[in-house]
Amino acid sequence: MRKAFAIPSVAVAAAAFPLLTMTAASAAHDGSYQAQLGALNGSGASGTGMVTLEGNSATVMIEAQGLLPGSPHAQHFHIGAQGSCPTDADDADGDGFVSVTEGAGYYGAIGTSLTTEGDTSPDSGLAVDRFPTAAGGSISYERTFDIPEDVQQAFAAGTAVLVLHGVDKDGSGQYDGDIASDLDPSLPMEATAPAACGPLARAQMGTAPSGGADTGAGATSGIEQQAAIGVGAVALSGAAAAGAVAYRRRSAADQA
């Protein structure tokens, strides 16, 4: 007589429904997160960010005001540090700016570039053509895309931070000034300095920001005089050079 072998029901379930085994792994970061954006570098910027995570997918909504009108503003998830934001008192070298590198100890390196289309990796940190333009000084952004494992882990660990970059410190109406960017000395600090920052914490019940995606097609008058936007936790080498070259090519085309 053949012996009957009992197969544990858990094993059957795992074999029949392999996706069940993924639920526990994704549960650590799945959910909604919210950031209240506070101004840096005297920008006067403010706003709210909402992120909904489900597995690899992230839906991001940002409403921000008080930014430089008609200018692109880089925006990112920064990860891997304290999960917090610097203050204007963290201007260590006394040049009047809290630079990207001075703030990196708080919010970390770029994990995701919040572009309007295409690539969202740190390689797009300088994608000036694909960041929102502040129409009337405001940005309304919404996009869904995939995020990598290190970004998922940062959300789960509470170290993800939303940072918007680009300030008009001297009130000239464009990115300029005598102080060079810490990321690329050929750029003004205004082009790369953080303008607003907020830690991304688990959201309580509330209302998400509303508004459609800003495709960066707002007013762009004078953009050819503005510096390329460079962002990161430390000085960018190859990516910064590539972004600057792309921006200058764009400027030449605009002026043709």
Backbone torsions as a table, in degrees:
resi	resn	phi	psi	omega
1	MET	NA	135.3	177.5
2	ARG	-74.2	141.6	176.8
3	LYS	-84.7	140.9	177.0
4	ALA	-90.2	133.1	179.5
5	PHE	-107.6	124.1	179.3
6	ALA	-83.0	128.0	177.2
7	ILE	-100.5	122.8	-178.2
8	PRO	-54.1	138.6	-177.7
9	SER	-62.2	-32.0	179.2
10	VAL	-63.4	-41.8	179.6
11	ALA	-64.9	-39.4	178.7
12	VAL	-62.0	-44.6	-179.2
13	ALA	-62.4	-41.4	-179.1
14	ALA	-66.3	-38.0	-179.8
15	ALA	-71.3	-40.0	-177.1
16	ALA	-76.6	-32.3	-176.7
17	PHE	-130.4	74.9	-176.1
18	PRO	-59.7	-24.3	-179.4
19	LEU	-66.6	-21.0	178.6
20	LEU	-62.0	-31.8	-178.2
21	THR	-73.5	-14.0	-179.8
22	MET	-86.9	-17.5	-173.4
23	THR	-62.3	-46.3	-178.2
24	ALA	-62.7	-38.0	-177.7
25	ALA	-66.9	-37.4	-177.4
26	SER	-84.3	-17.7	-175.2
27	ALA	-63.4	-25.0	-176.8
28	ALA	-62.6	-31.4	-178.3
29	HIS	-117.7	-12.0	179.9
30	ASP	-59.6	143.2	177.9
31	GLY	135.3	-168.4	-178.7
32	SER	-110.0	143.5	-179.1
33	TYR	-131.7	147.7	-179.0
34	GLN	-135.3	144.5	175.9
35	ALA	-128.1	130.5	170.7
36	GLN	-95.7	116.4	-174.0
37	LEU	-82.2	126.4	175.8
38	GLY	-109.2	147.8	-176.2
39	ALA	-70.6	144.6	171.0
40	LEU	-127.9	155.6	177.3
41	ASN	57.0	34.2	177.1
42	GLY	61.3	25.7	-175.0
43	SER	-71.2	-28.6	-173.6
44	GLY	75.8	6.4	-178.5
45	ALA	-75.3	151.5	176.2
46	SER	-153.3	170.7	178.4
47	GLY	158.3	-171.4	-177.6
48	THR	-139.7	140.4	172.6
49	GLY	-120.9	139.2	176.6
50	MET	-128.2	130.9	179.9
51	VAL	-126.9	128.7	175.1
52	THR	-114.7	122.2	-177.6
53	LEU	-110.5	136.5	173.7
54	GLU	-145.6	102.3	-174.5
55	GLY	64.0	-127.5	179.3
56	ASN	-81.3	-10.7	-171.5
57	SER	-90.6	136.7	175.8
58	ALA	-127.0	129.7	171.3
59	THR	-108.6	121.6	-172.6
60	VAL	-117.1	131.3	175.1
61	MET	-127.9	128.6	179.2
62	ILE	-131.0	130.9	170.2
63	GLU	-122.2	120.2	-178.0
64	ALA	-139.3	147.3	-179.6
65	GLN	-133.2	168.3	175.9
66	GLY	79.2	19.7	179.6
67	LEU	-94.6	171.3	-178.6
68	LEU	-70.7	115.5	-176.6
69	PRO	-62.1	143.3	176.2
70	GLY	71.2	12.6	-176.4
71	SER	-123.5	147.3	176.6
72	PRO	-74.4	144.7	179.0
73	HIS	-128.8	114.6	176.1
74	ALA	-64.2	147.2	178.8
75	GLN	-147.3	140.2	-172.5
76	HIS	-148.4	158.7	156.9
77	PHE	-86.7	122.4	170.9
78	HIS	-101.5	144.4	-172.1
79	ILE	-141.9	164.1	166.0
80	GLY	89.9	10.6	178.7
81	ALA	-123.5	-131.1	-174.6
82	GLN	-85.8	-10.4	-176.0
83	GLY	70.2	32.2	-178.0
84	SER	-138.9	179.8	-177.1
85	CYS	-118.8	148.5	173.7
86	PRO	-75.2	176.0	171.6
87	THR	-123.2	172.2	179.0
88	ASP	-63.5	-19.3	177.5
89	ALA	-71.9	-9.8	-179.7
90	ASP	-88.7	19.5	173.1
91	ASP	-75.4	83.5	-170.7
92	ALA	-65.1	-35.7	-176.5
93	ASP	-93.6	1.1	174.6
94	GLY	68.7	25.1	-179.4
95	ASP	-89.0	3.2	178.8
96	GLY	93.0	-1.6	179.3
97	PHE	-127.7	141.0	161.1
98	VAL	-87.6	107.0	-175.1
99	SER	-78.9	173.5	177.1
100	VAL	-59.4	-45.8	-177.7
101	THR	-71.4	-31.4	176.7
102	GLU	-68.2	-28.0	178.6
103	GLY	-90.0	-12.5	-173.2
104	ALA	-62.7	-29.9	178.3
105	GLY	-64.1	-21.4	177.8
106	TYR	-90.8	-51.2	-171.8
107	TYR	-106.2	-13.0	173.7
108	GLY	85.6	-161.5	-176.1
109	ALA	-88.7	168.5	176.0
110	ILE	-67.6	129.0	172.0
111	GLY	-103.1	-38.5	-179.4
112	THR	-144.3	135.6	173.2
113	SER	-93.3	120.5	-175.4
114	LEU	-87.4	71.7	-179.4
115	THR	-82.1	166.2	-180.0
116	THR	-83.3	-20.7	178.5
117	GLU	-161.0	162.8	175.9
118	GLY	72.5	-154.6	-174.1
119	ASP	-55.7	141.5	177.3
120	THR	-120.8	12.6	-178.4
121	SER	-77.5	171.1	175.0
122	PRO	-57.9	-21.7	177.8
123	ASP	-62.0	-21.2	179.1
124	SER	-95.9	19.6	179.4
125	GLY	-60.7	-21.8	-179.7
126	LEU	-112.1	20.8	-174.5
127	ALA	-78.3	74.6	-173.7
128	VAL	-58.0	-33.4	-179.5
129	ASP	-72.9	-12.7	-173.1
130	ARG	-123.3	21.0	169.8
131	PHE	-107.3	154.0	-178.2
132	PRO	-63.8	142.5	171.7
133	THR	-96.0	134.8	-176.9
134	ALA	-80.0	93.3	176.9
135	ALA	-73.7	117.7	-177.5
136	GLY	65.1	19.9	179.8
137	GLY	86.3	4.7	-177.8
138	SER	-122.6	153.3	176.0
139	ILE	-126.5	134.0	171.6
140	SER	-127.0	110.7	-169.9
141	TYR	-126.1	137.3	172.5
142	GLU	-149.4	131.1	178.9
143	ARG	-160.3	147.6	174.8
144	THR	-117.6	132.4	-177.5
145	PHE	-159.2	173.3	178.9
146	ASP	-90.0	146.4	175.9
147	ILE	-120.3	148.1	-178.2
148	PRO	-77.9	173.7	-174.1
149	GLU	-63.1	-38.3	-177.5
150	ASP	-65.2	-33.0	177.4
151	VAL	-72.2	-40.8	175.8
152	GLN	-58.0	-43.7	-179.3
153	GLN	-65.8	-34.7	178.6
154	ALA	-65.3	-41.2	176.0
155	PHE	-62.0	-45.0	-179.5
156	ALA	-62.5	-35.0	-177.6
157	ALA	-85.7	-8.3	-179.6
158	GLY	79.8	24.5	-179.1
159	THR	-112.4	11.7	178.0
160	ALA	-84.7	136.3	-177.7
161	VAL	-134.2	138.8	175.6
162	LEU	-95.6	125.2	-179.2
163	VAL	-129.6	130.8	172.0
164	LEU	-108.5	141.4	-174.1
165	HIS	-120.4	156.3	175.7
166	GLY	107.9	112.6	-178.0
167	VAL	-131.7	155.4	175.2
168	ASP	-113.8	74.8	-171.2
169	LYS	-64.0	-35.8	-176.8
170	ASP	-94.1	1.1	176.9
171	GLY	69.6	24.1	-177.2
172	SER	-80.7	-15.2	-177.9
173	GLY	90.8	6.5	176.7
174	GLN	-155.9	168.7	177.2
175	TYR	-79.2	113.8	180.0
176	ASP	-158.1	-159.4	178.8
177	GLY	111.5	166.4	-175.2
178	ASP	-87.2	-14.2	-177.5
179	ILE	-89.8	124.4	-176.4
180	ALA	-80.3	150.7	176.5
181	SER	-63.4	144.1	175.4
182	ASP	-73.8	-13.6	179.9
183	LEU	-90.9	-33.0	-179.0
184	ASP	-155.1	111.2	-175.9
185	PRO	-60.0	-16.0	178.1
186	SER	-79.6	-8.7	-179.9
187	LEU	-107.7	149.6	174.7
188	PRO	-73.9	149.5	178.8
189	MET	-58.6	-32.9	-179.1
190	GLU	-57.2	-32.1	-176.6
191	ALA	-70.7	-25.8	-172.9
192	THR	-116.7	-15.7	-175.8
193	ALA	-65.3	142.8	177.4
194	PRO	-66.0	135.8	-179.8
195	ALA	-102.7	-29.9	-179.0
196	ALA	-154.6	150.2	-174.0
197	CYS	-151.5	144.0	175.3
198	GLY	-158.1	128.1	174.8
199	PRO	-62.9	143.3	179.5
200	LEU	-95.0	104.5	-177.7
201	ALA	-109.2	157.2	176.0
202	ARG	-52.6	129.1	-174.5
203	ALA	-80.3	142.2	170.1
204	GLN	-86.6	171.0	178.0
205	MET	-60.8	128.6	-178.4
206	GLY	-178.3	-167.2	-176.4
207	THR	-104.5	128.7	177.5
208	ALA	-75.2	156.0	174.7
209	PRO	-59.0	146.7	179.9
210	SER	-113.0	163.7	178.4
211	GLY	124.0	153.4	-178.5
212	GLY	-83.5	178.8	-178.5
213	ALA	-72.6	137.8	172.6
214	ASP	-91.7	115.8	-174.2
215	THR	-89.0	4.2	-178.5
216	GLY	80.3	12.9	-176.3
217	ALA	-96.2	14.0	179.0
218	GLY	-71.8	-168.1	-177.7
219	ALA	-58.3	130.5	-178.3
220	THR	-126.2	18.4	179.8
221	SER	-58.4	128.0	177.8
222	GLY	84.8	2.6	-176.5
223	ILE	-65.7	-25.4	-179.7
224	GLU	-68.7	-17.0	176.4
225	GLN	-89.7	-8.6	-176.4
226	GLN	-86.4	154.4	179.3
227	ALA	-77.6	157.3	172.5
228	ALA	-64.8	147.3	-179.6
229	ILE	-86.9	125.7	177.9
230	GLY	-122.3	131.5	-178.7
231	VAL	-140.3	150.5	177.8
232	GLY	165.6	174.1	179.2
233	ALA	-82.7	-28.9	178.5
234	VAL	-134.4	169.6	-179.1
235	ALA	-57.0	129.2	-179.0
236	LEU	-87.2	137.3	-178.3
237	SER	-99.0	-88.7	-177.2
238	GLY	-60.5	-43.6	-178.4
239	ALA	-64.8	-39.3	179.4
240	ALA	-65.4	-43.2	179.8
241	ALA	-63.4	-42.9	-179.9
242	ALA	-63.6	-42.4	-179.7
243	GLY	-65.4	-41.2	179.7
244	ALA	-64.7	-41.5	178.3
245	VAL	-63.0	-43.7	180.0
246	ALA	-62.4	-39.6	-179.9
247	TYR	-66.4	-42.7	-178.8
248	ARG	-66.0	-35.5	175.7
249	ARG	-64.1	-39.1	177.8
250	ARG	-64.0	-41.2	179.7
251	SER	-61.8	-43.5	-179.8
252	ALA	-61.6	-39.4	-179.7
253	ALA	-67.7	-37.9	179.8
254	ASP	-66.1	-31.9	-175.8
255	GLN	-87.3	-11.8	-177.9
256	ALA	-67.4	NA	NA
